[in-house]
Amino acid sequence: MSERIHDLVGIGIGPFGLGLAALADPLEDVDALFLDQADGFRWHPGMMIEGATIQVPFLADLVTMADPTSRYSFLAFLKATGRLYPFYIRESFYPLRSEYDAYCRWVAEQLDTLRWRRRVVAVQECEDHLLVTAEVLGADGSTTGIEQHRARHVALGLGTAPVLPEALASLGAGAVHSSRYLEHREELLAAGSVTVVGSGQSAAEIYRDLLEEADARGVRVDWVTRSPRFFPMEYTKLTLEMTSPEYTDLYRSLPPERRAALGREQRSLYKGISGDLIDEIHDLLYRLSQDGRTPATTLLSDVAVTDARHDADTGEQVLTLEHGLLGTRAEHRTRAVVAATGYRAGVPDLLGPMGERIRRDAQGRLDVARDYTVDAAGRIHALGIEEHTHGVTAPDLGFGPWRASVVLAAITGREPYPIERRIAFQTFGLPAGVLQEELS
């Protein structure tokens, strides 16, 4: 173990960790190191569907919203790869998903502060700093050694893990999570019938990707969502202002139970489907139905999967469906299931040695403060795993640079990237100076 004490050790190199690394790179007063157990950058490889775009404009890259002059911007990537003019002529703000992944890998290749194949197993206090212990992994994933790094601050960019609802968990390998869709695509189509379960963009992209080829092969594809409708992501400008520090302040002022309810109510702000994709799906169904044909597909909304089992005699997956409005129940048989059921942040075991010095809420989740710290000393920072405490800004790619600016300000004691504290035209809550009365 080196006696060197880094100003910052980042754990996890997803878009938020990589963005923090890129913004820290030019700062002479920040000695940073970033660790990840993967062997290189990969962003949702199981969902790199041909032609799919990200749902935020190119300005929501790793750095631009903190530093528009950064050499690590998306526009700098386009220039370096000879694609700036084609992107300009394309006249779309939304990069291809594969293009965004390539951009992130381009940034990662330029940073010498990244260490891959490092699985962090513990963060603990050591005198006046933190000690980060990591296993060094070989190409086969086995542990080949142990490293320890000293740090004044630690940033947790651990991301979220795929969630499989309890009703589908009993299917085991019979239910493929959307995060692994592409590696299973051919076997899904070969199964003869596929049911997509989910409400958001991933479910819609998978359904669209399967539908046309499935129709040509005579394969049935169904889509089940418990949402009342196939709703689009809200993208009006005043709604987008909710992705702001001002709205985050309002969200944090609410009691936990109200935050939880609000999070469910606001799903369409960031978990809805692109309006263009919804229209594209309808156009495809229209085209497949010409000449009086009936496409082999059913779309079911307001329908929840409440139970599932595997029928060994027929080889089918049997889903119990329940209609929310009607209160009726039915069985649905399918050969394969794709669960586009989202992701969830957990409490990493690596914080175990910190004990009670890590704040937790009543449900055992990390209690993330307004400044994104999770410990009383203000040395451990959360990146993108604070949706339950900060709301819609947590998963938003465009807000990542703002949060990174706050973290770097805490580390340096200055604002290397000016923090814009007011960005919305509207006021959330009642205006200051107005007599307020709490309603019972």
C-alpha positions as CSV (number, residue, x, y, z in Angstrom):
1,M,0.0,0.0,0.0
2,S,1.3,3.4,-1.0
3,E,1.5,6.2,1.5
4,R,0.1,8.5,-1.1
5,I,-3.2,10.0,-0.2
6,H,-5.4,10.8,-3.1
7,D,-7.8,13.7,-2.9
8,L,-10.5,11.5,-4.5
9,V,-11.0,7.8,-5.2
10,G,-14.0,7.0,-7.4
11,I,-15.7,3.6,-7.1
12,G,-17.5,2.7,-10.3
13,I,-16.9,4.1,-13.8
14,G,-20.3,4.4,-15.4
15,P,-21.4,7.7,-17.0
16,F,-21.5,9.6,-13.7
17,G,-18.2,8.3,-12.4
18,L,-16.6,8.8,-15.8
19,G,-17.9,12.4,-16.0
20,L,-16.5,13.2,-12.6
21,A,-13.1,11.7,-13.7
22,A,-13.2,13.8,-16.9
23,L,-14.0,17.0,-15.0
24,A,-11.4,16.3,-12.3
25,D,-8.7,15.5,-14.9
26,P,-7.6,19.1,-15.7
27,L,-7.7,20.3,-12.1
28,E,-4.1,20.6,-10.7
29,D,-5.3,20.5,-7.1
30,V,-7.2,17.2,-7.4
31,D,-5.3,14.0,-7.3
32,A,-7.9,11.4,-8.4
33,L,-8.1,7.7,-9.0
34,F,-11.1,5.7,-10.3
35,L,-11.7,2.0,-9.9
36,D,-14.1,-0.4,-11.6
37,Q,-14.4,-4.2,-11.7
38,A,-15.1,-4.3,-15.4
39,D,-12.3,-4.6,-18.0
40,G,-13.4,-1.4,-19.8
41,F,-16.3,1.0,-20.3
42,R,-19.6,-0.5,-21.4
43,W,-22.9,1.3,-21.2
44,H,-26.0,-1.0,-21.3
45,P,-24.5,-3.4,-23.8
46,G,-27.6,-5.6,-23.7
47,M,-29.7,-2.7,-25.1
48,M,-27.5,-1.5,-28.0
49,I,-30.4,-2.0,-30.4
50,E,-29.7,-0.8,-33.9
51,G,-30.8,2.8,-34.4
52,A,-31.9,3.4,-30.8
53,T,-31.1,6.9,-29.5
54,I,-30.6,8.2,-26.0
55,Q,-33.5,10.3,-24.6
56,V,-31.5,13.4,-23.8
57,P,-29.8,16.0,-26.1
58,F,-26.1,15.7,-26.9
59,L,-25.4,18.6,-24.4
60,A,-26.2,16.1,-21.7
61,D,-22.8,14.5,-22.2
62,L,-20.2,13.9,-19.5
63,V,-18.9,17.4,-19.1
64,T,-20.6,20.2,-21.1
65,M,-23.1,21.3,-18.6
66,A,-20.2,22.0,-16.2
67,D,-17.6,23.0,-18.7
68,P,-18.6,23.8,-22.3
69,T,-14.9,24.2,-23.2
70,S,-13.9,20.7,-22.1
71,R,-11.8,18.6,-24.4
72,Y,-14.0,15.7,-23.3
73,S,-17.3,17.0,-24.7
74,F,-19.4,15.1,-27.2
75,L,-18.8,17.7,-29.8
76,A,-15.0,17.3,-29.3
77,F,-15.5,13.5,-29.8
78,L,-17.4,14.1,-33.1
79,K,-14.6,16.4,-34.3
80,A,-11.9,14.0,-33.4
81,T,-13.7,11.1,-35.2
82,G,-14.6,13.1,-38.3
83,R,-18.3,13.1,-37.6
84,L,-19.1,16.7,-36.6
85,Y,-20.5,17.8,-40.0
86,P,-22.5,14.6,-40.5
87,F,-24.0,15.1,-37.0
88,Y,-24.7,18.8,-37.9
89,I,-26.4,17.9,-41.1
90,R,-28.4,15.1,-39.4
91,E,-30.2,17.9,-37.4
92,S,-31.1,15.8,-34.4
93,F,-30.2,16.7,-30.8
94,Y,-30.3,13.0,-29.8
95,P,-27.2,10.8,-30.4
96,L,-27.5,7.2,-31.2
97,R,-27.1,5.0,-28.1
98,S,-24.2,3.2,-29.7
99,E,-22.7,6.6,-30.5
100,Y,-23.0,7.7,-26.9
101,D,-21.3,4.5,-25.8
102,A,-18.5,5.1,-28.3
103,Y,-18.1,8.7,-27.0
104,C,-17.8,7.5,-23.4
105,R,-15.2,4.9,-24.4
106,W,-13.3,7.6,-26.3
107,V,-13.2,9.7,-23.1
108,A,-12.1,6.7,-21.0
109,E,-9.2,5.9,-23.3
110,Q,-7.8,9.4,-22.7
111,L,-7.9,9.3,-18.9
112,D,-4.9,7.9,-17.1
113,T,-6.7,8.0,-13.8
114,L,-8.9,4.9,-14.5
115,R,-8.1,1.5,-13.2
116,W,-10.1,-1.4,-14.6
117,R,-10.5,-4.9,-13.1
118,R,-10.5,-3.5,-9.6
119,R,-13.4,-4.8,-7.4
120,V,-13.7,-2.6,-4.3
121,V,-14.6,-4.7,-1.3
122,A,-14.3,-2.2,1.6
123,V,-14.1,1.5,2.5
124,Q,-13.0,2.2,6.1
125,E,-11.7,5.1,8.1
126,C,-7.9,5.2,8.7
127,E,-6.7,8.1,10.8
128,D,-7.6,11.3,9.0
129,H,-8.5,9.7,5.7
130,L,-10.3,6.8,4.1
131,L,-8.8,3.4,3.1
132,V,-10.2,1.8,0.0
133,T,-9.5,-1.9,-0.4
134,A,-9.9,-3.5,-3.9
135,E,-9.4,-7.0,-5.3
136,V,-7.4,-7.1,-8.6
137,L,-9.1,-9.3,-11.1
138,G,-7.6,-11.4,-13.8
139,A,-9.0,-11.8,-17.3
140,D,-11.1,-14.7,-16.1
141,G,-12.5,-12.7,-13.2
142,S,-10.5,-14.5,-10.5
143,T,-8.7,-12.5,-7.8
144,T,-5.0,-12.1,-8.5
145,G,-4.1,-9.6,-5.7
146,I,-5.2,-6.9,-3.3
147,E,-4.7,-3.2,-3.6
148,Q,-5.3,-0.5,-1.0
149,H,-5.6,3.2,-1.8
150,R,-5.8,6.1,0.7
151,A,-8.3,8.9,-0.1
152,R,-9.6,12.1,1.5
153,H,-12.8,11.7,-0.4
154,V,-14.6,8.8,-2.0
155,A,-17.3,9.0,-4.7
156,L,-19.8,6.1,-5.2
157,G,-20.6,5.8,-8.8
158,L,-21.9,2.2,-8.5
159,G,-24.9,2.5,-10.6
160,T,-28.0,0.4,-10.2
161,A,-28.8,-3.3,-10.5
162,P,-31.4,-5.0,-12.7
163,V,-34.7,-5.6,-10.9
164,L,-36.8,-8.7,-11.5
165,P,-40.3,-8.5,-9.8
166,E,-41.1,-11.2,-7.3
167,A,-43.9,-12.5,-9.6
168,L,-41.3,-13.2,-12.4
169,A,-38.4,-14.4,-10.2
170,S,-39.9,-17.9,-10.0
171,L,-39.3,-18.4,-13.7
172,G,-35.5,-18.3,-13.2
173,A,-33.8,-18.4,-16.6
174,G,-37.3,-18.4,-18.2
175,A,-37.4,-14.6,-17.7
176,V,-34.6,-12.5,-19.4
177,H,-34.0,-9.1,-18.0
178,S,-33.8,-6.3,-20.6
179,S,-30.2,-5.6,-19.6
180,R,-29.3,-8.9,-21.3
181,Y,-31.7,-8.7,-24.2
182,L,-29.3,-8.7,-27.2
183,E,-27.4,-11.7,-26.0
184,H,-30.7,-13.6,-25.9
185,R,-32.4,-12.1,-28.9
186,E,-32.1,-15.0,-31.3
187,E,-33.2,-17.6,-28.7
188,L,-36.2,-15.4,-27.9
189,L,-37.3,-15.3,-31.5
190,A,-36.6,-19.1,-31.9
191,A,-38.9,-19.8,-28.9
192,G,-42.0,-19.2,-31.0
193,S,-43.7,-16.7,-28.7
194,V,-42.3,-13.9,-26.6
195,T,-44.0,-11.6,-24.0
196,V,-42.4,-8.3,-23.1
197,V,-43.3,-7.1,-19.6
198,G,-42.6,-3.4,-18.8
199,S,-43.8,0.2,-19.1
200,G,-40.8,2.3,-20.3
201,Q,-38.5,3.0,-23.1
202,S,-36.6,-0.3,-22.9
203,A,-39.8,-2.3,-23.1
204,A,-40.9,-0.3,-26.2
205,E,-37.5,-0.6,-27.9
206,I,-37.5,-4.4,-27.4
207,Y,-41.1,-4.8,-28.6
208,R,-40.3,-2.7,-31.7
209,D,-37.1,-4.6,-32.3
210,L,-38.8,-8.0,-32.1
211,L,-42.1,-7.2,-33.8
212,E,-41.2,-6.9,-37.5
213,E,-38.8,-9.9,-37.6
214,A,-41.2,-11.9,-35.4
215,D,-44.0,-11.3,-37.9
216,A,-41.8,-12.4,-40.8
217,R,-40.9,-15.6,-38.9
218,G,-44.5,-16.3,-37.7
219,V,-43.5,-15.7,-34.1
220,R,-46.0,-14.1,-31.6
221,V,-44.9,-11.0,-29.6
222,D,-47.1,-9.6,-26.9
223,W,-46.5,-6.6,-24.6
224,V,-47.9,-6.3,-21.1
225,T,-47.7,-3.1,-19.0
226,R,-49.3,-2.4,-15.6
227,S,-49.3,1.3,-16.5
228,P,-52.8,2.6,-17.4
229,R,-51.6,3.4,-20.9
230,F,-48.5,3.4,-23.1
231,F,-47.5,6.8,-21.9
232,P,-44.9,9.1,-23.4
233,M,-42.1,10.7,-21.5
234,E,-43.0,14.3,-20.7
235,Y,-40.7,16.7,-22.5
236,T,-42.2,20.1,-22.3
237,K,-39.8,22.9,-21.3
238,L,-41.5,23.9,-18.0
239,T,-41.7,20.3,-17.0
240,L,-38.0,19.9,-17.8
241,E,-37.3,22.7,-15.3
242,M,-38.0,20.1,-12.6
243,T,-34.6,18.7,-13.4
244,S,-33.1,21.6,-11.4
245,P,-31.5,22.4,-8.1
246,E,-34.6,24.4,-7.1
247,Y,-36.9,21.4,-7.5
248,T,-34.5,19.2,-5.8
249,D,-34.7,21.5,-2.8
250,L,-38.5,21.2,-2.8
251,Y,-38.3,17.4,-3.1
252,R,-35.9,17.1,-0.2
253,S,-38.1,19.2,2.0
254,L,-40.8,16.6,1.8
255,P,-41.2,13.7,4.3
256,P,-40.0,10.3,3.0
257,E,-43.5,8.9,2.5
258,R,-44.5,11.9,0.3
259,R,-41.2,11.6,-1.7
260,A,-42.0,7.9,-2.4
261,A,-45.5,8.7,-3.6
262,L,-44.2,11.6,-5.7
263,G,-41.6,9.3,-7.3
264,R,-44.4,7.0,-8.4
265,E,-46.5,9.8,-9.7
266,Q,-43.6,11.3,-11.7
267,R,-42.6,8.2,-13.6
268,S,-43.5,9.8,-16.9
269,L,-40.9,12.5,-16.4
270,Y,-38.0,10.1,-17.0
271,K,-39.4,6.5,-17.3
272,G,-41.9,7.1,-20.1
273,I,-41.5,6.2,-23.8
274,S,-40.3,8.5,-26.5
275,G,-43.3,9.9,-28.3
276,D,-41.6,9.2,-31.7
277,L,-41.1,5.6,-30.7
278,I,-44.8,5.2,-29.8
279,D,-45.8,6.6,-33.1
280,E,-43.3,4.3,-34.9
281,I,-44.7,1.3,-33.2
282,H,-48.2,2.3,-34.3
283,D,-47.1,2.9,-37.8
284,L,-45.4,-0.6,-37.9
285,L,-48.6,-2.2,-36.6
286,Y,-50.6,-0.4,-39.2
287,R,-48.2,-1.6,-42.0
288,L,-48.3,-5.2,-40.7
289,S,-52.1,-5.1,-40.7
290,Q,-52.6,-4.1,-44.3
291,D,-54.5,-6.4,-46.7
292,G,-56.7,-7.4,-43.8
293,R,-53.9,-9.3,-41.9
294,T,-54.0,-9.4,-38.1
295,P,-50.5,-9.2,-36.6
296,A,-49.7,-11.9,-34.1
297,T,-49.5,-9.5,-31.2
298,T,-51.5,-8.2,-28.3
299,L,-50.8,-5.0,-26.3
300,L,-52.2,-5.0,-22.8
301,S,-52.2,-1.9,-20.6
302,D,-53.3,-1.6,-17.0
303,V,-52.4,-5.2,-16.6
304,A,-50.1,-6.5,-13.9
305,V,-48.3,-9.8,-13.8
306,T,-49.2,-11.1,-10.3
307,D,-47.7,-14.6,-10.6
308,A,-45.8,-16.8,-13.0
309,R,-44.9,-20.5,-13.3
310,H,-43.2,-22.8,-15.7
311,D,-45.3,-25.6,-17.3
312,A,-42.9,-28.5,-17.6
313,D,-45.4,-30.5,-19.8
314,T,-45.7,-27.8,-22.5
315,G,-42.4,-25.9,-21.9
316,E,-44.4,-22.7,-21.6
317,Q,-44.2,-19.8,-19.1
318,V,-47.6,-19.2,-17.6
319,L,-48.3,-15.7,-16.4
320,T,-51.2,-14.7,-14.2
321,L,-52.5,-11.3,-15.4
322,E,-54.7,-9.0,-13.5
323,H,-56.5,-6.0,-15.0
324,G,-56.3,-3.0,-12.7
325,L,-59.5,-1.3,-13.8
326,L,-61.7,-4.3,-14.3
327,G,-60.3,-6.4,-11.4
328,T,-60.4,-9.5,-13.7
329,R,-57.8,-12.2,-13.9
330,A,-56.5,-14.5,-16.7
331,E,-53.7,-16.8,-17.6
332,H,-51.3,-16.0,-20.4
333,R,-49.1,-18.6,-21.9
334,T,-45.9,-17.7,-23.7
335,R,-42.6,-19.5,-24.6
336,A,-40.3,-16.7,-23.4
337,V,-40.5,-13.6,-21.2
338,V,-38.5,-10.4,-21.4
339,A,-38.6,-8.4,-18.2
340,A,-38.0,-4.7,-19.0
341,T,-38.7,-4.0,-15.3
342,G,-36.0,-1.5,-14.5
343,Y,-33.1,-1.1,-12.1
344,R,-32.7,-0.2,-8.4
345,A,-29.9,1.2,-6.3
346,G,-28.9,-0.8,-3.2
347,V,-26.6,-0.2,-0.2
348,P,-23.2,-1.5,-1.2
349,D,-21.6,-4.0,1.1
350,L,-18.3,-2.2,0.7
351,L,-19.5,0.4,3.2
352,G,-19.9,-2.2,5.9
353,P,-16.7,-1.3,7.8
354,M,-18.0,2.3,8.1
355,G,-20.8,1.1,10.4
356,E,-23.0,3.8,11.9
357,R,-20.9,6.5,10.4
358,I,-23.0,5.9,7.2
359,R,-26.4,7.5,7.4
360,R,-29.3,5.2,6.5
361,D,-33.1,5.9,6.4
362,A,-35.8,3.8,8.0
363,Q,-35.7,1.4,5.1
364,G,-32.0,0.9,5.3
365,R,-31.2,2.9,2.2
366,L,-28.4,5.4,2.0
367,D,-29.6,8.7,3.5
368,V,-28.0,11.1,1.0
369,A,-27.7,14.7,2.1
370,R,-28.4,17.7,-0.1
371,D,-24.6,17.9,-0.9
372,Y,-24.7,14.2,-2.0
373,T,-22.7,13.0,1.0
374,V,-23.7,9.9,3.0
375,D,-21.5,10.3,6.1
376,A,-21.3,13.0,8.9
377,A,-17.8,13.9,7.9
378,G,-18.9,14.8,4.3
379,R,-16.2,12.6,2.7
380,I,-18.3,9.9,0.9
381,H,-20.3,11.2,-2.0
382,A,-23.2,9.5,-4.0
383,L,-23.4,9.7,-7.8
384,G,-26.7,8.8,-9.3
385,I,-28.0,6.5,-6.5
386,E,-30.0,9.1,-4.7
387,E,-33.3,9.0,-6.5
388,H,-35.2,8.3,-3.2
389,T,-33.7,11.5,-1.6
390,H,-33.2,13.8,-4.6
391,G,-35.9,12.8,-7.1
392,V,-35.8,13.1,-10.8
393,T,-32.3,14.7,-11.0
394,A,-30.6,11.6,-9.7
395,P,-30.8,9.4,-12.9
396,D,-30.7,12.4,-15.3
397,L,-27.5,12.3,-17.5
398,G,-27.7,16.1,-18.0
399,F,-27.6,16.7,-14.3
400,G,-24.5,14.6,-13.7
401,P,-22.0,17.4,-14.4
402,W,-23.9,19.7,-12.0
403,R,-23.6,17.1,-9.2
404,A,-19.9,16.5,-10.1
405,S,-19.4,20.2,-9.8
406,V,-20.7,20.1,-6.2
407,V,-18.5,17.1,-5.4
408,L,-15.4,18.8,-6.8
409,A,-16.2,22.0,-4.9
410,A,-16.3,20.0,-1.6
411,I,-13.0,18.4,-2.4
412,T,-11.2,21.6,-3.5
413,G,-12.8,24.2,-1.2
414,R,-13.6,26.3,-4.3
415,E,-15.8,26.1,-7.3
416,P,-13.6,25.0,-10.2
417,Y,-16.8,24.8,-12.2
418,P,-19.3,27.5,-11.2
419,I,-22.4,26.0,-9.7
420,E,-25.6,27.4,-11.1
421,R,-28.0,27.4,-8.1
422,R,-31.0,28.9,-9.9
423,I,-31.8,27.7,-13.4
424,A,-35.7,27.6,-13.5
425,F,-38.0,30.4,-14.4
426,Q,-40.8,29.0,-12.2
427,T,-40.9,28.9,-8.4
428,F,-41.3,25.6,-6.7
429,G,-43.3,26.0,-3.4
430,L,-44.5,29.4,-2.4
431,P,-42.5,32.6,-3.0
432,A,-40.2,33.7,-0.2
433,G,-41.6,36.5,2.0
434,V,-45.2,35.4,1.6
435,L,-47.0,34.5,4.8
436,Q,-47.5,30.8,4.7
437,E,-49.9,28.8,6.7
438,E,-49.6,25.0,7.2
439,L,-52.8,23.2,6.3
440,S,-54.0,20.5,8.6
